[in-house]
Amino acid sequence: MVSLMLCGHICCADRNGGSFLHEPQIGGKGAAYFDYIVVGGGAAGCPLAFTLAEDGYHVLLIERGGKLEEHPEALTPWGWGPGLNNPDLAQQIRTIDRTITHVGNVLSGGTALTAGLQIAEVAEYFDYLEHELAHISISSYRWVFDQTSQPMGKSEPYSSAARKAQEAVGFNPVTDPSPYITVGSFRTYSRFEDDGGVLSPYRKRFGADVLLKGPLADPPGTPASLEVMLRKTVLRIEFDTSGEQPRATCIEYVDSPGPPESIDSYGNRAGFSSKDGPKTIMTKVMANKGGEVVMDIPQLGSNLHDRFFTPLMVFLEHDTIPEDKEYQYQNVTLGTYTGFEKMGVDCPTDFGIGDVSMDCMYVNSEEGSGFSALGLFLATRAFLPTALRTTPETDLLVSVVSACNSNQDSLLCLPLRPVFDCLKKVVGFMSFPPVPKSRGHVTVNEWGAPIVFGNYFGDHEGLDIHSAVMGLTTSIRMVGSGEFDGVLQEKNIFNCPGTIFTHLLDMILIATRPLAGIRHLKASYEEAAGPDRQQYENFVHQRRLEMEMEAKQREEGEAASRWLGAESDVAKWLTEQVEMAKGSTAPARSLQEDDMGSWRDDVCAKDNHGHDCMAAQFEAARRFAVVPPLPADLWDAEELGKFVKSAGTGVWHWVGSAAMGTVVDSDFRVYGIDSLSICDASVLPQVTRLNVQATVLMLGRYAGLRRRREKKHTGVHHREL
């Protein structure tokens, strides 16, 4: 979510008579005037608006979405995943890379959607960015952490096994909880409340909106000079061009028109010329929408980057939900332990961020258990290879499973109950390139529709894919470290991967074959008469027909993507997975294998990065039921690279499109335009090495303090947007 800041005698004009939470004073010509207007109430916008208003400035914070409390999915860790499927909470974006990502549509922005990890960067990172952010104040981080986070709790025996597994593959030393990136394995801070070790899936999430309430202010509370407008969409910024350079003077907004539509970058790119520069593109946009280009900033939209994460999903062997629990889900942990280490054949002792090479690079490890894996799978479609995530067959799978996920106790959805039971046992390991080198871009077509291109693994040196493969092999080694023996589910014909893929394939086969006389289903799932198979099959068929009609309407009568059903690549892939699951039963453990386990422990104790240690861990990992299924040759870098590109997806760490030094200066001001600043993740020239959210929250506080100190030291107040 972009956070713009306007300053000056700035006005805001409502096209359709909207209202404030607190009615501001209205200036001439129906406009209200402010010292600062902050557009976007996200991770940076909330602390920025509060910090400016805390010093007495008249500040307007305007947000296109509603309150966090309006969305139950945004309030708890169990909602992570399901929240991404709520279009009123999260806007879906399909990138040119065919990944699915999201941006927040709520007061709190992305902090309402994420896994809640809170990891601060250290001075080395800001030194690497040189003068732009070299003087970041540690106090701004502390201000954020004191109000929003605490160490993540532990769920045993899983959490201890995860910590020991990280240690077994080289994440050393193991340290106490740390808000900052720490080499080794460290307990991570979280924006979910500490409920005394209960780890309820319904414990509270602390979003960025907490920072608007001023619990640390003196006196506590929201400043009287802060106005907040919700469900208002800014249409345009007006500029005064009579001076030496343009000056932002006013914003124009309307009531938000309901949940935002999904952005399809691939569709928006049709007929778009990639040779056009930003000025040419915006000239076409202005010609179609009215207006003129105020300032040409060629670098705007370039340098965009995200990370591509590779998940490994495994399943707990036993049901960890005690019968006396008031809720029917296991303990939820998201990132209890984070692993971070430099690895390679030639790592110098003074290795820095800019020294990443094929010989040495950073590797990370993150994990979680008990989270809503189903919601996350449905939002990202990461249960299928990247190339299969936007097909009609996949759309059907997502539609049916989403409907039944909300009605798991209905008779109609009983056939999917085994899938839901399996997904409650999911444990996830993930890794990504901590210092990505690939760069994409964000632009618009001639009608102003967004086009997002992450260009994952586009760096010419191949550093990103090499880093991703190192992370993947580290996750595999953790599974085979011996620490999860008896904790995770081993392969057998009844294991969870086979169950899940069998039911998904069954759904496509049902929708493909003709049914005689499909009966219209009643509006309520609970009203469905009886648990018979026919009701379920009718439901699947009906959803397919509805989706085909919706697709034709979206394409205004043009031919919709063709349904291939049982002949589709999706069905063929699922068939392969089912056959693999049937023939992949792990044999009973023998005394010889127990000896192999002892040998593995011995060789890994001597050199946990040695060939013998890795070989033993790779072999042991094959005993477990893993999604996606592991590649055949775990030593083949090319095969592992294909696995990464097929199995992974973006990790929502988008930064860089309005980078400091090219688009804005070190005070966040847009080059060449007065009274206009940008303060959000887009100003970071290089993404932080682990989760970026704590740094974005910190930037909002830091930018506000910079403005306050500027006035104190110079006596000059630059009002702005």
N, C-alpha and C positions, 0 to 999 in steps of 0.2 A: 504494500500500500504506500503510495507516494504521499509524503508530507511536505507541502509547500508552505512557506511562511511569507506573508506580505506585511510590510510595515509602512508607516506614514499615516496621514489622515485618510485611512483606507475605508472604503465603503463596501457594503454588500447590498445587492438589490435582488429582491425576490420577484420572479415573474408571476407567481401565482399565490401570493399572500400567505406564505408559510409563517410559522411561529417559533419562538425560542423557548428553551426550558425556563429561562428567566427573561422577561421582555426587556430588551435593550432600549436605550434612548434612540429615537429615530431622528436622523438629520433631514436636510432638505431633499426634495424630490423623491420621497419615499425610501430613502436609503439610510441605513444605520452606519455609524462611523466607529472605528476602532484603532487602537495603537498597533495591534498585530492581529492578523487573521491566519490561523493555522488550518490548512485544508488537509483533512485525513486524520482521524483519531486512532492511529495505530500504535505500533511499538515506540516510534519516535515522537509522533504527534502528541500523545497524551502527556508524557513528561515535559515536553517542550512548552505546551500551552500552560501547564501548571506552573512551571518555573518562571515564565514571564509574568503571569498574573500574580504570583507570590510577591513580586516586587512592586505591585500596584498598577501595572499596566492594564489597560482595558483590552482584553483579549477575547476573540471569538474562535472557538474550535468547531469546525463544521465537518460532519461525518455522513457519508451516504447511507450507512446501515443503522440498525437500531441498537438497543441496549443489550449487553451481554446476558442479562437475566431473562431475556425473552427466549433464549435458546438453551434448553436443558443439556444439549450435547456439549455446549461450551463451558459447562460449569464443573465437570468432573473428568478424571482420567479415563473412565469408561467411554466417555463421549469422543475421545480421540479416535478418529476413523469415521464413525457415524456422522460426526459434525461436518466432515468434508463432503458428505452427500446431501447436505441441506443447502439448497441454492440461495436461501435467504441469509445464510451465515457465511458461505464460502462460494466464491465465483470460480467455476471450472475454466481452465485454459488448456486447450490441446495445442501443443507446440508443433513446429515443423518437424521436430525429431520424433514425433508420434508418442511423446510422453504426455501424461496428464498431470498438471500442476494446479495450484489454487492460490487465490488471494482473498484476504478477509473482507467481509461485507458487514462489519459490526464494530461498535465502539470497543477497542482493544486490538483490532486488526488481527494479524497473524498470531498474536499471543493467545487468542481464543481457540486456535486450531491445532497447535503443535503438541509435541510430546512433553513439553514443559522443561526440557533440559536447560540449565542456566550455567553457562561456562564463560568466564571472562578471559579475555586475552591479556598477555603480559606485555611489559614495556618493549620487549624485543620486536613484537609485531608492529607497534606504532613507530619504532625506530626504522623498521624496514620501509614503512610508508614515507619516510623522510619528513620533510618540513610540514606536510599537510596536517598530520595528526600527531606530531611528535610530543606535544605538550598536553596530551589527554590527562585529565585529573583523575587520580584513583578515587577521590572522594565521590565522583559521579557514579562509579561502579558501586561503591559502598551504599550510596543512597538508594540505588535500585535494589540491591540484594537485601537490605534491611527491611524492605517493605513487601517483597514479592517471593522470597525463596528461602529454603532450608534444605538440609541434606535429604536425599531420597532414602526411604526406609528399605529394609531387607526382607525378602521372603525366603524362608528356609524350607528345604535344603538347597533350593535352586541358587540363591544369591551367593552363598559361600562357594558352591561349585563353579559358578561363573567367575568369581574372583580368582580362585585357584587355577582355573583354566587359562585365564589371561596371564597369570604368573608363569604357567607352564610353557607358554609359547614366547616368552621374552618380555612381557610388560612388567618391568621391575624398576624401582621398588614398589611395593604396595604401601600406599600412604593413607592418612586420615582424610576426612572430607575436605575438599578444597574448592573455593569458588573460582579459582584460576586454573588454566591449563597446567597440568603437572605431568612430567615425564614418568612413565610407569603405569600403574593401575591405581586410580583414585576414585573415591566415593564422590558422586556427582551431586550438585545442588539441583533442586527442582522447584518449579512454580506450583506444585501441588502441596497442600498443607501436610504437615506432620501430624498424623492422628494417633500418635503414641504407639506406633508399630502395628496397628490393626491393618493398615494398607487397604482400606475400603476402596472399591472402585468408584464410590460416590463421594469421596472427600473433595474438598474445595480446590478449584483452580484460581490462581491469582493472575488475572489478565492485566494489561496495561492500564485499564480503567481504574484500578486500585490507586494508581499514582495521582489521579485527579481528585481523590478524596482527602489527600493531605494528612495521613496519619502521623507523619513526622514533622508537620508544620507547627509553627508557634504563632498563634494557637492552631490546634488541629482543625482540619476541615477544608472545604473547597473555598478558594479566595472569592470574595464578593465580586471582584472585577472580571471573573472568568464566566463567559457565556458559552453554552454548549448547544449546538443545533444538531439534531439527529434526523436521519432519513431525508437528507437534502443533498442533491447532486449538483456540483459546480459545473456549469456549462462552459464558462469562459472567464478569462481575466482581461480586464480592460487596461489599456496603456495610454499614457500621455507621451506623445512623440514630438512635442514641441521643443524639448531641450536638447542637450548634447547627446544624450542617449535615452532610450525609452525608460519610462518609470511606470511600475505597476500601480494602479490607482483604485481598482474596484474589481469585485467578483460578481458574477451573475449566476444564480442558482435556481433550481426548481425542486419540487417534491420528488423524491426518488420514485421511479415508476415501478416499484415492486422488485422482486428478486431479479438480479441481473442475469442476462442470458449467458450461456456458455460461449466462450471465445474459441473459434475454430481457425487457428492460424493457417492451416493447410487450405481451407476453403477461401479465407480472406486473401491468400496469396495469388489466387487465380487471376491471370492477366496482369500481374504486378511485375514490373521490371526491376530486378535487383541492381541494375546499373545506375538507377536514379539515386542521387544524393539526397540528404535531408531537406535541403532548400527546394529542390525540384519537387519532391514528394509533398512538402507542406504547401507549396504554391498551388499544386493540383487540389489539395484538400480545401484550401481557402477559396479556390475558384468554385468548388462544388458546394461549400457550406457558407460562403460569404466571409469577407474579411481579407486581411493581407498579412504577410509574414513580417513580424516585428524585428526579429533578430535571427540570423543564420548561425547556428552553433553546430558545425559539422560532426563533432564528437558525441553529441547527444544521442543516446540509444545504442552506441557502440560499447565495447568492453563488457557487455552483459555476460555474466557467468553464474552457473549453479554447479552443484556437485551431483554426480551420478552414483547412487548407492546400490550396493549389491546385498540383497537379503538372503539369509539362510533360515528357513523355518523348520523347526523340529518340534516334537510333541512330548509333553510330560507323560511318563509311563503310567502314573496313577492319578486318579481323580483327587485333586488337592483341596476340594471344597468340603469342609466339615459339615456334617448334617445339621448341626445346631446353628449354622451361620444364618443371619437374618437375610443375607443376599446370596444369590445362587451363582456367584462367580468367584474364582480364586483371587488371592491377593494380587494386586496390580502394582508392578514396578516398571518404570520406564527409565532405563539408564542408571541403575543403582551404581554400577561400576563402569568407568570409561577407561579404556586402554589407549595410551598415546606414547609412541616411541619412534626413534629413528632406526631404520633397518636397511641393510645392504651389505655389499661385499667390501666397501671401502668408506666407512663413515668417520670423518675427522671428529676430534673432541670438540672443536669450536664450530660445529655444523650449525648454520643459520637458515632462516626461511628462504633466502635467495640462493642457497646452495643446492637446492633440490636437483638431483641428476639421476641417471640410470644406475649409478653406483650406490647412491644413498638417498633415501627419501623418508618422509614421515609416514607412519602407518597407524591407523586407529582401530578401535573395537568398541562398539556400543551394543547393548543388549536390552531386552525387555521381556517381561512375562505377565500373563494375565490381562493384557490389553485387548481391545476389541479388534482382533486381527481381521475379522470379517469386514468390518466397516472400512478398514484401511485397504483391504484387497479390492473392495467394491469401488472405492474412490480412485485408486491408482491402476486397478486391473493388473497388478503385478503378479497375479497367480498364473498369467499367461505370458508367453514371449512378447516382446515389444511389437513385433510386426502383426500380431493377432489381436491387439487391444481395441481396435476401432472397427471391427467387422460387425455385420448384422447379427451373427451368431453370438458374439461376445456381448453385444447390447442386450440380447434376449437373456443370457445367463445373468447378467447384472440386474436386469429388471425383475426377474422372477425371484432371485435370491434376496434382493432388497425388499421386495414385498413380503416375503415370508420371514425375513429377519425381524420385521416389525410385528409379526404375528406368529411367533414360534409355537405358541400353545394352541393355535387353531387346528382343527381337524384337517383342513385343506392342505396344510403344509407339513403334515406328519411324515411324508416320504423324505423330507429334507432334514429331519431331526438328527440323524447320524452325522450329517455335515456340521451342524451347529455344535453338537457335543464335541466333535474333534477340535473345532476352532477355539473352543474354550480352553483347550490344553496347549495352545501354541506358545512356544518360546522362540523369540527371534534374535538372531545375531546379524549385525550389519556393519559394513565398512564403506568408506568412500575416500577419494583422493583428498587429503587435508589441504594441499596447496595446488588447486587445479590451474592449469596453464591454458586450457582451451577457452576461446572467447567467441560469443555469439552476438546477437543484436536484437533489439526490439524496435519496430517501426510501425507504420500504418500504411494501408492502401489509400488510393485516391479519395475514398469516401470516409476515411478516418477510422476504419476497422483495424484493430491491433493484429500484428504478426510477430510472434515470439519464436526465436530460434536460439536454443541453448548451445548448439554445435558441440555437444559432448564428444570428447575424445578427438577433437579436431586439431590439437596441437601437432605440429610437424615432427617434433622429436619423439612423440609417443610416450611422453612422461605420464600422462593421465591414465592411459590404459595399463601401463606397467605398474603404477601405484595401485590401481583398482585390483589387478591380479594379485599383488602382494597382500592386499587386504582380504581378498577372498580366500587365499590359501591359509591366511592366519585364522580366519573363522573356521575353516574346515579342520585345521589342526586343533583348535579349541574343542570342537565336537569330539575328536578322537584322542583327546588328552588323557582320558581315563577318569577325569573328574565327574563325568556325567553318567558313568556306568550305574545302572539301577535307577537313574533319575529320568532319563529320556527313553522314548519308545524305540525299540529296535524293529527292523524290518520283519514283516510277516504278511500273509495274504489278507489279514484283517486289519492292517495298520491304517492310520489316518490318511496318508496320501492316496492309497488305493480307494478308500471310501469316498473321499472328496472328488477325485477325478471320475470315478464310476458314476456318481450322481450327476455331475456336470455333463458328461457324455450322454447319459440317459435323457437328460433334458432336451438336448439337441435332437436326438433320435425321435423323441416323442413329437417334437414340433415339426419334424420332417415328414413323418408318415401320415397319411390321411386318416381322419377320424370321422366316422359316420354320425351325423347329427350332433354337432357340438352344442351342448346346452349352455344357455347364457347363465353366468354365475351371478349370485346375489351380491349386493353391494358390500356386505360385511363378510369377512372371512369366517367369523364365528357362526354365521347363519348357514354356512355350507352344510348340506345334509349328508352326514356320514363321512367316515374316513376312507371310503373306497378309492381305489386307484384311479377310477374314471374321472372323479372330480378333479384330481390333481392334473391329469392329462388334459382335460378340458381347459383348465386354467392356463397351462403352458401354451396351448394353441391360441387361446384368446389373446394372450399377451403378444404373441408373434403377430397376429393380425392387426392389433392396435398399433404396434410399433411400425409396421409397414405403412399404415395409413398416416401416422405422424411423420414418417420420413418423407412421404410423397408431398405432404402439406408444406414441410420445411423447404423442400426443393421446388415448390411452386409448380408442381405438375411434371417436373423433369423425372427421368428414370432414377429411382432410388437404388442404392447399392444392392446388388443381387444377392438374394438368400440362396446359399448352396447347401445348407443343412448338413446331412450326413456325408456329403462329398466335400465339405469345406476343409480348409487347412486347420481350422480350430478343432473340428471333429477328429481329423486324422492325428493331430498332436495329442489330444486327450486319449485316443485309442492306444497310442504308443505308451503313454504314461500308465494306463490301466494294465497293459500287458507287462510292463516292467515291474509294476507292483505285485502282480500275481507270481512272477518268477523270481522274486527277490527276497525270499525268506532267509533270514540269517540263521545259520545252523546253531544248534545248541553249543554253548561254550564247552570247550574241552580243557583238559589239564594242560595240553600243549599251548592253547591260547592263553591260559592263565600265565604260563611261563613267558609267552610273548609279551604279555602286559608288564611283567616284571622286567623283562629285557628293555622294553620301551622306557620304563621309568628310569632304568640305569643309564641308558645312552642319552636320554634327555637331561638327566642330572649333570652329565659331563658337558654337553653342548646342546642347548635347546634350539639352536639354529643349524645343527649339523644334518647331513644327509640321512643318516640312520634314524635320528630322532624324527625328522619329518616323514620318512617312509613309514615308520611304525604308526605315527599319528594318522596319516592318510589312510592306511589300511584299516585301522580301528574305526575311523569315521564312517566307513562303508557299511558298518553293521547297523547304523541308525536310519530311521525313516526320515528323509530330508526332502523338503520342497524348496526350490526345484531340485530334481534328482541330480546328483553329482555327475560331472563329466567322466567319461571312461578313463581318460589319462590325466591324472592330476599333476603330472610333470610337464605336460605340453602347454607352453605359454600361449600358443595360438588358440588352442581349444578352450583354455580358460578365459581368454579374451572374448571369444564368441559367447561363452556362457555369461560373462558380465554384461555384454551388450544386450543379450536376449532376456536375462532375468531381472535386470535392475530397472531403476527409474530415478527421476530427479528427487532431490531431498528438500526442496523448498528453500534453499539458501541463496536466492537470487540477489545479486549485488552488481554494482559497477557501471550502470548505464548513465549515470550523471556524475562521473568520478571527479573527486577533488584533483585539482591541477589541470583539468581539461575543460570541465563544464562549470564547476564552482570553485571558489577560492577556499583558503583555509578557514575562513569565517562563514562558509556555507553560502555565500552570495553568488548568484549566477553572473558569470562574466558578461559585461556589456549591458546589463539591465539593472536599473536602480530599484530598490524596494522589493526585490524578489529573491528568495533564498530557497534552497532545497535541503532538507534534513531527514534522511532515512537511509536504508541500506544501499540505495543506488549511489551514494557518494563514496563508498568504499572502493578504492581502486583494486584491491585484492581481498577476497573473502577471508574472514578469520579462519584459523586452522581447524576448529571444531564448530560446535553450534554457534550461529551468528547472533541469536536473538538478544542475549544479554548485552552485547556491544551496541546493537541498534537502540535498545532502551537507554543505555548510557549516553549515546549520542544526543538524544533529545534533551536530557538533563544538561549535558555539557554545552550544547549550543545555546540553551537558555541562559546559562551562567555567563557565557561569553558576551551575550548581548547586555546583560546587567552590568558586568564589569566594564564594558566599553563605555557605557553612560557614566559610570562612577569615575572613571579615570579621565575622560575627555569632556564630560559635561554635555556631550552631544547625543541626542537620541534619534537614531535612524528608525523611523517607523517602517514596518514592512509586512509583506505577505510571505 
